């Protein structure tokens, strides 16, 4: 799994977050997408790193500006009493 954090300029409210999330979901197969207008970040969890050019195009087509994109390995957190 890969976690990609995208810094985005122009998100002002919860509806902006939804617009960005939908743009990402329509462009990629994702495990999870969350956006925050307060921090200006969108976090995307995918099996493989998303194509940065395609990601920028999808977000910018929705009306927002991509400032930076950073991908890193991601491991799902394990829940339960007997974690290994």
C-alpha positions in Angstrom: 0.0 0.0 0.0 1.1 3.6 -0.7 0.0 6.7 1.1 0.1 9.9 -1.1 -0.2 13.3 0.5 -1.2 16.1 -1.9 -0.9 19.7 -0.8 -3.8 21.6 -2.5 -4.5 25.3 -2.8 -8.0 26.6 -3.0 -10.1 24.3 -0.7 -12.2 26.5 1.4 -14.9 24.3 2.9 -16.3 20.8 3.3 -17.8 20.9 -0.2 -14.4 21.7 -1.7 -13.1 18.6 0.1 -15.8 16.5 -1.5 -15.0 17.9 -5.0 -11.3 16.9 -4.6 -12.2 13.5 -3.2 -14.6 12.8 -6.1 -12.0 13.9 -8.6 -9.4 11.5 -7.2 -11.9 8.6 -6.9 -12.9 9.1 -10.5 -9.3 9.1 -11.7 -7.9 6.2 -9.6 -8.8 3.0 -7.8 -8.3 3.9 -4.2 -8.6 2.3 -0.8 -9.4 5.6 0.9 -9.3 9.3 0.2 -9.6 12.1 2.8 -9.2 15.8 2.3 -9.0 18.7 4.8 -9.6 22.3 3.8 -8.1 23.4 7.1 -4.7 21.8 6.4 -4.9 22.0 2.6 -4.1 18.3 2.3 -5.6 15.3 0.6 -4.4 11.8 1.7 -4.9 9.0 -0.8 -4.3 5.3 0.0 -3.7 3.1 -3.1 -2.1 -0.3 -4.0 0.5 1.5 -6.2 1.7 5.0 -6.4 -0.7 7.1 -8.5 0.6 8.8 -11.7 1.5 12.3 -10.5 0.6 13.9 -13.9 -2.8 12.3 -13.9 -3.3 13.2 -10.3 -2.5 16.9 -10.9 -4.8 16.9 -14.0 -7.7 15.4 -12.0 -7.4 17.9 -9.1 -6.8 20.9 -11.4 -9.8 20.0 -13.6 -11.9 20.1 -10.4 -10.7 23.8 -10.0 -7.9 23.4 -7.4 -4.1 23.9 -7.6 -1.7 21.1 -6.6 1.3 22.5 -4.7 3.1 19.2 -4.0 2.7 15.5 -4.1 4.6 13.0 -1.8 4.2 9.2 -1.8 5.5 6.8 0.9 4.9 3.2 1.9 1.8 2.7 4.1 0.8 -0.1 6.4 -2.7 -0.5 7.7 -3.0 -0.2 11.4 -3.9 -3.4 13.1 -6.6 -3.3 15.7 -7.3 -5.8 18.5 -6.0 -7.0 21.8 -3.4 -9.4 20.4 -1.5 -7.4 17.8 1.8 -8.8 16.5 
